[in-house]
């Protein structure tokens, strides 16, 4: 699926559903907003502004989102008892 910036008109998810699409992904949009958020955060940190509590997930939430907890479960499952 094309994303913004080209000559092809961009359809909304509803319009795409109306013409038969069941799944639409926006990889460049997600990557772009992620990069912009990281750049903005780094500019703020460089200026001495640490992101305030509540503006990002907790460390526990980050571990869950990234999949650390599943990794730890597998580590425990396959660990040997030395």
C-alpha positions in Angstrom: 0.0 0.0 0.0 1.3 3.4 -0.9 1.8 6.1 1.8 1.9 9.8 1.6 4.3 11.8 -0.5 3.6 10.3 -3.9 1.3 11.1 -6.8 -1.1 8.3 -6.0 -4.1 9.5 -4.0 -4.0 8.1 -0.5 -7.2 6.3 0.6 -8.4 6.2 4.2 -8.7 2.8 6.0 -12.5 3.1 5.6 -12.2 3.7 1.8 -9.9 0.8 1.5 -12.3 -1.4 3.4 -15.1 -0.3 1.1 -13.2 -1.5 -2.0 -12.4 -4.9 -0.4 -9.2 -4.6 1.6 -9.2 -6.7 4.8 -5.8 -5.6 6.0 -3.8 -2.4 5.6 -0.4 -1.7 7.1 1.4 1.6 7.2 5.1 0.7 7.7 6.6 4.0 6.6 4.1 6.0 8.6 5.0 4.0 11.8 8.7 4.2 11.1 8.5 7.9 10.3 6.6 8.9 13.5 8.9 6.7 15.5 12.0 8.4 14.1 10.5 11.9 14.7 9.6 11.0 18.3 13.2 9.7 18.9 14.7 12.8 17.4 12.5 15.1 19.4 13.4 13.2 22.6 17.1 13.3 21.9 17.0 17.0 21.2 15.2 17.5 24.6 17.7 15.3 26.4 20.6 17.1 24.9 19.0 20.4 26.1 18.8 18.9 29.6 15.1 18.0 29.6 14.5 14.4 30.7 11.1 13.0 29.6 8.7 13.4 32.5 7.1 10.3 34.2 3.9 9.3 32.5 5.0 10.3 29.0 6.5 6.9 28.2 5.9 3.3 29.3 7.3 2.0 32.5 10.3 -0.3 32.3 8.0 -3.2 33.1 5.7 -2.2 30.2 8.7 -1.8 27.9 9.9 -5.3 28.8 6.4 -6.7 28.0 6.0 -4.8 24.7 9.5 -5.8 23.5 9.0 -9.4 24.5 11.6 -9.7 27.3 9.2 -11.6 29.5 8.6 -14.3 26.9 12.4 -14.5 26.5 12.8 -14.9 30.3 10.1 -17.6 30.3 12.0 -19.5 27.6 15.3 -19.0 29.5 13.7 -20.6 32.6 12.1 -23.4 30.6 15.4 -24.5 29.0 17.9 -23.6 31.8 19.9 -26.4 33.2 20.4 -26.9 36.9 24.1 -26.7 37.5 
